[in-house]
């Protein structure tokens, strides 16, 4: 099956040695334990990842064309921060 990746927009490795790849057209890809997971099809509404970042607390931040998402360590879920009044309180 052909992946709908138009371009890779960023990649990084977290403290648990997971590799995260942001793409345009296919969303976010997670490489772990010799497996591949398309996170976007499960949780993100926008397949166009514009930026990807891991902060000092090992939290994964994603910027898409239409939203900002946050994933805390130990959680498999991404939290949408769109319209969040308390966005800056999440950064602390």
N, C-alpha and C positions, 0 to 999 in steps of 0.2 A: 504494500500500500504506500502510495506517495504521500509524504507529509506536505502540508500546505505552507511551508516556510518560504517566505520571500527574502528574508535576511535575518541574520543574528544581530541583535541589538546590544547584547552584553552577556557576560558569563562570570561566574565566581564560584568559590568553594567555601562552604561554611565550616564551623568547628567540628562537625560530625563527619566531615569529608564527603558530604553530598555536593554534587555539582549542579548548579542552577544555570539554565540557559534561557535568556529572554529572546523572543523572536517577534518578527513582524509577520502576522498571518497565522501563526500556530500557538501564540501565547507563551506560556512558561513550561519548560521541560526540566524535570528532575532526574538526574542520573544517580543511582544509589544501589549498592549491593548487586552490581551487574544487571540492574533493571532500569527501565525507562518508563517514566510516568508523565503524561501530559496533564499538568495541574489545571490548565485553563479550561479544559473540557468539563472539569468537575466543579470549579469554584469561581473562576473569573469570567466576567461577562464580556470582556473585550480581548480579542486575540492579538492585539497590537501592543506588546510590552515596549515602552519607550526607555525605561531606566530600571536598573536593578541595583540594590545596595544592601549590605549587611552592616549594621551598626555595632558599637562596642559591646552591646548586650546580646549579640548574636541574633538579633531580630532581622528578618528579611523584609525589605521594603520594595514595593513594585510601583512604578508609575506606568499607567497605560494611557491610551489616547483619551480616555474618559474618566479615569478614577485613580485613586491611590489606595494601595492595599498594604496591610501589615500582617506578618506571620510571626508569632512568638515562638521561641524555642520550646520543643516538647509538644507543640500543637501541630496538627496537620491542617488546620483551618486557616484561611486568610480572612482578615477582617476588613471590610470596605470602610474607608474613611471619607467617602463622598458625603459632603454636607455636614460633616462632623464639626460641631462648634468647638469641641475639646481636642482638636487635632494636635495642638502643641503640648497638651498635657500627656499625650501618648509618647512623646519624644523623650521625656525625662526618665 
